[in-house]
Amino acid sequence: MNPPDVELVYFSDCPHVALVRAALQDALALAGTPRRWTEWDQANPFTPARYLAYGSPTVLVGGTDVTGARSFASGRACRADAIPSAAVIADALIQARASAATVSD
């Protein structure tokens, strides 16, 4: 079974990006998941439009924001809520893995 897709959506001027990268490292270790993810820089013209509607930084697991927040279409902005903790990200990874295992059984 493949691990769920993990994505980090951000723009480089947001001061919280480094903290979320560290939380991602910790979360992947906690969840026993390979330490890799895809990053989408909202300032990059090649970033798909679907990623432009998220606040920075956003962590997606299986295409869903780990905090449960929905995307918004108001342009680039730092998130007003707190960044997701390693525990929140790890929980999302574990739940996604469990859901995938249930579907494949």
C-alpha positions as CSV (number, residue, x, y, z in Angstrom):
1,M,0.0,0.0,0.0
2,N,1.3,3.4,-0.9
3,P,1.5,6.2,1.7
4,P,-1.0,9.0,1.2
5,D,0.1,12.1,-0.8
6,V,1.5,14.8,1.4
7,E,1.7,18.3,0.0
8,L,2.8,21.6,1.5
9,V,1.3,24.7,-0.1
10,Y,3.0,28.0,0.7
11,F,4.6,31.2,-0.5
12,S,8.1,32.1,0.5
13,D,7.3,35.4,2.2
14,C,5.2,33.7,4.9
15,P,7.2,33.4,8.1
16,H,5.6,30.1,9.2
17,V,6.9,27.9,6.4
18,A,10.0,26.7,8.1
19,L,8.0,25.8,11.2
20,V,5.6,23.7,9.2
21,R,8.5,21.9,7.4
22,A,9.9,20.9,10.8
23,A,6.4,19.7,11.9
24,L,6.1,17.7,8.7
25,Q,9.4,16.0,9.4
26,D,8.3,15.1,12.9
27,A,4.9,14.0,11.8
28,L,6.1,11.7,9.1
29,A,8.5,10.1,11.6
30,L,5.6,9.7,14.2
31,A,3.3,8.1,11.6
32,G,6.0,5.8,10.2
33,T,5.6,7.3,6.8
34,P,8.5,8.0,4.3
35,R,9.8,11.5,4.9
36,R,8.9,13.0,1.6
37,W,6.2,15.4,0.4
38,T,5.5,17.7,-2.6
39,E,5.8,21.5,-2.2
40,W,3.7,24.0,-4.1
41,D,5.0,27.5,-4.1
42,Q,2.1,29.8,-4.8
43,A,4.5,32.3,-6.4
44,N,5.6,29.8,-9.0
45,P,3.7,30.3,-12.3
46,F,3.7,26.5,-12.8
47,T,1.9,25.7,-9.6
48,P,-1.6,24.4,-10.5
49,A,-4.4,26.8,-9.9
50,R,-6.1,24.5,-7.3
51,Y,-3.3,25.3,-4.8
52,L,-3.6,29.0,-5.1
53,A,-6.7,29.2,-3.0
54,Y,-5.1,28.0,0.3
55,G,-3.5,30.1,3.0
56,S,0.2,29.7,3.6
57,P,1.3,27.3,4.9
58,T,-1.2,24.5,4.3
59,V,-0.5,20.8,4.7
60,L,-2.7,18.5,2.6
61,V,-2.9,14.8,3.1
62,G,-4.7,13.0,0.4
63,G,-5.8,16.4,-0.9
64,T,-7.4,17.5,2.3
65,D,-6.2,20.2,4.7
66,V,-5.1,18.5,7.9
67,T,-6.8,21.2,10.0
68,G,-10.1,20.6,8.3
69,A,-10.1,24.2,6.9
70,R,-11.5,24.7,3.4
71,S,-9.6,26.6,0.6
72,F,-10.6,30.1,-0.1
73,A,-10.2,32.2,-3.2
74,S,-9.1,35.6,-1.8
75,G,-5.5,35.5,-3.0
76,R,-2.2,34.8,-1.3
77,A,-2.1,35.2,2.4
78,C,-0.6,33.7,5.5
79,R,-3.0,31.6,7.5
80,A,-4.7,33.4,10.4
81,D,-5.1,30.2,12.4
82,A,-2.2,28.4,14.0
83,I,0.1,26.2,11.9
84,P,-0.7,22.5,12.2
85,S,1.3,20.7,14.8
86,A,3.2,17.5,14.1
87,A,0.5,15.6,16.1
88,V,-2.3,16.9,13.9
89,I,-0.4,16.1,10.7
90,A,0.6,12.6,12.0
91,D,-3.1,11.9,12.9
92,A,-4.2,12.9,9.4
93,L,-1.5,10.6,7.9
94,I,-2.6,7.7,10.2
95,Q,-6.3,8.2,9.4
96,A,-5.6,8.4,5.6
97,R,-3.6,5.2,5.8
98,A,-6.3,3.4,7.8
99,S,-9.0,4.6,5.3
100,A,-6.9,3.3,2.4
101,A,-6.4,0.0,4.1
102,T,-10.2,-0.3,4.7
103,V,-10.9,0.5,1.0
104,S,-8.4,-2.1,-0.3
105,D,-9.7,-4.9,1.9
